[in-house]
Each structure stands twice: as C-alpha cells, then as structure tokens.
Amino acid sequence: NVLVELVEDTSQNTVYEIDDNNIEVTLGDITGRCWISVQKDGKKDFEGILNQGDTKTWKASENIKIRIGNPPVVKLIVNGKDLGRPKEGARDFVFKKRTR
C-alpha cells in the first residue's frame, strides 16, 4: 500500500510526499478547459491545454511539479490513489518522493 501524504497546502503550493519507488500522476476525468505546465525531475516535460474528456499521465523517479490553471476541472490520481478534485485557484502541485 503506497503512502501519499499531503504535507503543505497553501494558495501557492499543494505538496504531497509519496513513499514509493516512482511517482505516477494522472490528471483524469477532465470536465473543462485547463492550462497546465509539467516538470518531471526538474525538466520541463509538457505545457498546454487539456480539454474535457482528456486524460494525461506522467511518471518520474524523484518529483513531478504541475502548475494547474483551473484545478477543480481535473481529478488527481497519484500512484493509484484517487485524491479527488482540488479546490479553486491556480497553483503548483508538487509530488515528491519521501526521503527516509
């Protein structure tokens, strides 16, 4: 069972720590237009618009940072755990491997 723990939640950042070998983040069940920008392990990977019905998944070994312009239209799934729909307000979602 993978531990996905919310460690920070502000108007600027929502940070999760994941206790697993890799990090996998899916933005799914999208209900409207949403701009996003994605960095995997510190390198830019994707920037663009997701539309209703789209699903995108990213995998990384250390961290994934996603700037979401319209968070309530996406469902967050992290390492198989459904975290639901974030609240209003564009901000960065950071998913990082827990350091022991």
FILUM-105628 format. One record per residue (C-alpha): residue number from 1; x, y, z. Coordinates in steps of 0.5 Angstrom, whole numbers, padded with zeros to 4 digits. Layout:
! residues N
 num     x     y     z
 NUM     X     Y     Z
...
This chain:
! residues 100
 num     x     y     z
   1  0000  0000  0000
   2  0003  0007 -0002
   3  0003  0013  0002
   4  0001  0019 -0001
   5  0001  0025  0004
   6 -0001  0032  0004
   7  0005  0036  0007
   8  0003  0043  0005
   9 -0003  0046  0002
  10 -0003  0054  0001
  11 -0005  0059 -0004
  12  0001  0058 -0008
  13  0003  0051 -0007
  14  0000  0044 -0005
  15  0005  0039 -0004
  16  0005  0031 -0003
  17  0010  0026 -0001
  18  0010  0019 -0004
  19  0013  0013  0000
  20  0014  0009 -0007
  21  0020  0008 -0012
  22  0017  0012 -0017
  23  0012  0017 -0018
  24  0006  0017 -0022
  25  0001  0023 -0023
  26 -0005  0022 -0027
  27 -0010  0028 -0029
  28 -0016  0025 -0031
  29 -0024  0026 -0032
  30 -0023  0033 -0034
  31 -0029  0037 -0034
  32 -0027  0043 -0038
  33 -0021  0047 -0041
  34 -0015  0047 -0037
  35 -0008  0050 -0038
  36 -0002  0046 -0035
  37  0005  0046 -0034
  38  0009  0040 -0032
  39  0016  0039 -0030
  40  0019  0032 -0028
  41  0025  0031 -0024
  42  0027  0038 -0025
  43  0026  0038 -0033
  44  0020  0041 -0037
  45  0016  0036 -0040
  46  0009  0039 -0042
  47  0006  0045 -0043
  48 -0001  0046 -0046
  49 -0009  0046 -0045
  50 -0012  0040 -0043
  51 -0020  0039 -0045
  52 -0026  0036 -0043
  53 -0025  0028 -0043
  54 -0017  0028 -0044
  55 -0013  0024 -0039
  56 -0005  0025 -0038
  57  0000  0021 -0034
  58  0007  0023 -0032
  59  0012  0018 -0029
  60  0018  0021 -0025
  61  0023  0018 -0021
  62  0024  0024 -0016
  63  0019  0029 -0017
  64  0013  0032 -0021
  65  0011  0039 -0021
  66  0005  0041 -0024
  67  0002  0048 -0025
  68 -0005  0048 -0026
  69 -0009  0054 -0028
  70 -0016  0051 -0027
  71 -0015  0046 -0021
  72 -0023  0044 -0020
  73 -0024  0041 -0027
  74 -0019  0036 -0026
  75 -0018  0029 -0022
  76 -0012  0028 -0019
  77 -0009  0021 -0018
  78 -0003  0019 -0015
  79  0001  0012 -0015
  80 -0006  0009 -0016
  81 -0010  0014 -0010
  82 -0015  0018 -0012
  83 -0014  0025 -0009
  84 -0021  0028 -0012
  85 -0021  0035 -0015
  86 -0017  0040 -0012
  87 -0020  0047 -0010
  88 -0021  0053 -0014
  89 -0014  0057 -0015
  90 -0009  0057 -0020
  91 -0002  0054 -0016
  92  0003  0049 -0016
  93  0002  0042 -0015
  94  0009  0038 -0012
  95  0009  0031 -0012
  96  0016  0029 -0009
  97  0019  0022 -0006
  98  0019  0022  0001
  99  0026  0022  0004
 100  0028  0017  0009
